[in-house]
Amino acid sequence: MKTPYILLALGAGIMASCQQQGQQESSTVADSTQTIVPAATTNCYTKVVGRDTVKLTLSYQDSVATGTLLYNFFEKDKNKGEIKGLINKGIIRGKYVFYSEGIESSRPVIFKIDGQHVYEALPDSIDNQGLPVFDTDNARLRFDSIPMVAGACK
């Protein structure tokens, strides 16, 4: 007669363990500005303006964001590459290494994550090597007014 109670207790323990593990895997990381960033997940964002398309895929692990970025502007050279950066208070500051016309290039990039939207920072200027220059103070950054919107990863 004790066997059913033991099996019931064992089953309840296993279910509780699985539920706790599932909660840990789906936990989120919140920063002081209350921006919520999924932990250890991959998210995809797209922006289409006319015939121009920008696609961003980001994976987050702790304070590191990695992913791919594609710019496909109508009647201009397409470029696609990898980004890697650090995320702090919803702002990703990173490096974009990409190929365009078969040539590898790199430049700094900054993105702001705001819920289901990602905004790309606009540079304050361009240096003598043609690279964008951004303000070091996140509060003074300017961002594109049209966001990339979260969607299904394809």
N, C-alpha and C positions, 0 to 999 in steps of 0.2 A: 504494500500500500504506500510505502514511502517513495517508491520509484517514480510515480507520476509527479509528485511534488518536487523531487530533485530535478526531473526533466523540465518541469515548468520554470523552476528557478534558473536553471542553466540557460534555457531559451530566452528568458527575460534579460539575463546578463549579456548574452550575445547581442540581442536587439539594442540594448542601451549602448553597448560598445560601438556598434555600427552607426548608431545615430550620432554619437559624439564625434566619431571619425568623420562622418559626412559634414557635420557642422564645422569642424576644423578645416576641411578642404574647401568649403565655400565661404570661409571667413573673408572679411574685407579689411583693408588698411585705411584708416581715416587720419587725415592730417588736421592741423589746427584750424584750417579754413573750412572744415567739414566737407571737403571734396572726397568722395568715396572712390577708391580705385580697387578693382578686384585683385586679389592676391593670387599669384601663380596661375593666371589665366591668359587666354589670347582673345583679343578683341579686334574687330575689323571696322574701319571707318571709310566712308566714301564721300567725295564732293564732286558733283557734276554741275558745271556752269557752261551752258551752251554746248559746245563740242569739246570742251576741256574736262578732263577727269583726273582726280587725285585719289589714290587709294593708299591707305595706311593700315598695316597690321602690326599690332603691338602685343607683346607678352611681357608680363610683369613678374618679377621675382624679387621680393623685398624692395629695395630702393633702386633696382636696375630695370630699365625698360629696353627691350630689344625688338627688332621687327624689320619689316620691309616697307619701302616707300616707292610709289610709282607716280610719276608725273607724265601724263599723256595729253599734251596740249596740241590742239588742232593746227596743222601745217607747221609744226615745230618738232625738233628732235625729242623723242621720248627718252626718258631716263628712269632707270630702276636700280635700286640698290638696297643696302642694309643700313639700319640705324641702330645705334647703341648709345644710351645715355643714362643719366641719373635722374630720378624723380624726387622732387621735394615740394611738398605743399601743392600738389597738382600741376607742377611745372616740370616738364622734361627738357633738360639741356643735354644735347648729344651731338654726335657726329654722324653725318650721312655720307656713306661711301657708295658711289654709284657709277654706272657705265652709261655713256652717251656717245654714240657714233664709234663704239669700240674702244673708247679711251676711259680709263679709270680716273675719277676725280673724287674729291671729298670737300665738304663744307660743314660748318656748324649749323645746327637746327635747334629750334625751341618750339615746343608745343604746350598748350594749356589744355588739361582735361577738365571738362565741366559736364558731369553727368554723362549723357549719351552723345555729347559733342566734343570735338577736338578742334582747337583753333591754332593755326600756325602763326608764329611771331613774325612780325615785319621788321626787317633790319633798320637800324637808325642810319646806317651808311654802308658804303662798300669800300673796303681797303684797297691799297694799290695793287694787290694781287687778284682783285675781283671777288674777294670773299665777303660775305655779309658780316657786319659788326652789330652786335646787340648790346644793350645796356646790361650791366652786371646786376642791377637792382631789379628783381622780378616785379616790383610794384610799378616800375616805370616802363615796362615792356608794352609795346603796341601789338595788337593781334588783328589778323584778317577778320573782317566782319561776317564772312560766310564760313560757317563751320563745316568740318567733315562730320558726318552723321553715322552713328553706330548701326551696323547691319550684320547680316549673315556673312560668315567667312566663306569664300568660294575658292 
